[in-house]
Amino acid sequence: MKPVYVNNIVQNINGQLINRRIYIKSSSFVLSPIMTKNKQLDKLRIYMEQNDIDRVAFESAVKVGDTNLTSSIEFFNEDGSINIDTEVLNSNIMELTRDGFRIQQELPFKEDKVRVKFGVQESILLFNNILDEVIGETTVKDLKSQYDEAYGELYKRAIFSVYEELGVPKQDFETNGFNKDNIANIDEVKLSKLIYNEAINRGYSNNELKALGITDSKFNLRLAFHSRGLSLESVLNSIINNRIVKQKFYGKPFILGTQEGFKYLEDKQLKDRIIYTKDIIDDLKPMGFVDKDGNSVPVETEGAIFQPAQVFVPSILRNEDGSTIDLFEKDKHGKWKYLIQKQKRLLLNNKTVDPNILKMFGFRIPTQGHNSMTYIEIAGFLPKQAGDLIIAPRDFIKQMGSDFDIDKLFTYMYNIEVKDNKIHKIDSKGDTKNAIRNRIIDI
């Protein structure tokens, strides 16, 4: 959520009454022990609880009214650890009345929302100014053709799905496509049923449903002469937009958070609640090129490997039917199916979990260019209590032009399935809609 505090307070400074304006605004998330346990950030949480402090705001969040600019707190050391200087902290505590406190924006956690609309801007800008580039043995122009073809197939199938629901035979659609001949073949009974069901989904009252004038599963009048013609037109437009125009991908809009404070405490054997995907890490790597040892190198370096931006996200893994995949599921012998334990921490078992499902495509809206898009790799799954929070590397914020004013990062994830007790990516070469979506993400 995004809390905001705006108020005037009167203070006695050197014998003079000063009317001081306070304006504090930024997004926030809860420092829960489940999230911060055995992290450097836990030091701050404990200090806050011991001193009855409700909120800590970055200097950039205090828009007006910061009188301690010369003694701003340097929480984080160069190695990522947190420095709790109680003397400096105590001198920067501000006690405010609650009458100036409001919640400007609240984003409740929607656990079941794991589909996002495809971004129009990112799809247009993705190939911008790079069509003549060559990647391996393929040109970007060829990739764009494959990309457009895959999207075209999704739209074609969506149109046919609506046509089929309206009673238009498949062979007519394949022969004539979307034209007036097929529109003339629409089954009136199925059309009225489609509109009626859509009206129910939109919350029409009983009186409004009766006003549609449907008798014996048909409209009493031609739609062009119907007394509620404009309303019915809105319903039809909604059907077209939601079922055809607004293509959706498996993914989620995450709330961007900083990695500061997520470094471990000194004891590497301490437990935490993150499920790591490869290695136990506490310093997320930015997108860039690395050598075989994982060290950052210039792009022209021989043997350089492209490294996606590493992030921590809550687990939103879903089977093809939409059911949740429980990473803590155990087999009949009481052993984890998808996890192994290392140094008292949990890691994904790469023998039962396909590493390809950890790759994502991310972008922000508005999308300004390639800098607003990113290739992402999930380095760890946060506890469920993290909600829609995504923890990104430091450089990620500068690259994307984001801030912490509740900026969302929209993501496309691979469609996955559980088969033979293994979680794997659906083959992009398949003919299903999810296979086509995976093909688009591959490109």
Secondary structure by P-SEA (a helix, b strand, c coil): cbbbbbbbbbbbccccccbbbbbbbbbbbbbcccccccccaaaaaaaaaaacccccccccccccccccccccccccccccccccaaaaaaaabbbbbccccccccccccccccccccccaaaaaaccccccccccccccaaaaaaaaaaaaaaaaaaaaaaaaaaacccaaaaaaccccaaaaaaccaaaaaaaaaaaaaaacccaaaaaaccccccccccccccccaaaaaaaaaaaaaaaccccccccccbbbbbbccccccccccccccccccccccccccccccccccccccccccccbbbbbccccccccccccccccccccccccccccccccccccccccccccccccccccbbbbcccccccccbbbbbbccccccccccbbbbcccccccccccccbbbbbbcccbbbbccccccccccccccaaaaaaaaaac
